[in-house]
Amino acid sequence: MDSEFERIKKIVADVLNVDPEEITEKTTFEEDLGADSLDMYQILLGLEEEFGVEVDLDKVKDIKTAGEALQVVRQAIGENA
């Protein structure tokens, strides 16, 4: 399993108070985990802090799954490299 994804799972699990083992790349934030827009904002802040990147807030509304969050983080890391 991807170490970046493990870090994302931990952030999501902490914000949403769920078991990180329940989170896969196909897990949806709203439908599967019950996240609302405030939860997504907190997850975004956690990702930015964890990975030392800035994510465009406009991209947040497009993130539906944990796998998409991983792609956004990887893209942000690539832009900062």
C-alpha positions in Angstrom: 0.0 0.0 0.0 1.1 3.5 -0.8 2.7 5.4 2.1 1.2 8.7 0.9 -2.2 7.0 0.8 -1.7 5.7 4.3 -1.1 9.2 5.5 -4.2 10.4 3.7 -6.3 7.7 5.3 -5.0 8.7 8.8 -6.0 12.3 8.2 -9.5 11.4 6.9 -10.0 8.9 9.7 -9.1 11.5 12.3 -11.3 14.2 10.8 -14.3 11.9 10.3 -13.8 9.6 13.3 -13.8 6.4 11.2 -11.5 3.4 11.1 -8.7 4.0 8.5 -9.0 0.4 7.4 -12.5 1.2 6.0 -11.0 3.7 3.6 -9.9 2.6 0.1 -9.1 4.6 -3.0 -12.7 4.1 -4.1 -14.3 5.3 -0.8 -16.4 8.4 -1.3 -16.3 11.1 1.3 -19.9 12.1 1.2 -21.8 8.9 0.5 -19.5 6.4 2.3 -18.1 8.5 5.1 -20.8 11.2 5.5 -18.5 14.1 5.1 -19.9 17.6 4.6 -18.2 20.7 3.2 -16.7 21.6 6.6 -15.2 18.1 7.0 -13.7 18.4 3.5 -12.2 21.7 4.4 -10.6 20.2 7.5 -9.3 17.3 5.5 -7.8 19.7 3.0 -6.1 21.6 5.8 -4.7 18.4 7.2 -3.4 17.3 3.8 -1.7 20.6 3.2 -0.1 20.5 6.6 0.9 16.8 6.3 2.4 17.1 2.9 3.6 20.7 3.0 1.7 21.7 -0.1 -1.0 24.1 -1.0 -4.1 22.8 -2.7 -6.3 25.1 -4.8 -9.6 25.4 -3.0 -11.4 25.2 -6.4 -10.2 21.6 -6.6 -11.8 20.6 -3.3 -15.3 20.4 -4.7 -14.0 18.0 -7.4 -12.6 15.6 -4.8 -15.2 12.8 -4.3 -13.0 9.8 -3.3 -10.0 9.1 -1.3 -8.2 8.1 -4.5 -8.9 11.5 -6.0 -7.5 13.2 -2.8 -4.3 11.2 -3.4 -4.1 12.4 -7.0 -4.6 16.0 -5.9 -1.8 15.6 -3.3 0.5 14.0 -5.8 -0.1 16.8 -8.3 0.5 19.5 -5.6 3.8 17.7 -4.6 4.8 17.6 -8.2 4.2 21.3 -8.6 6.3 22.0 -5.6 9.2 19.8 -6.7 
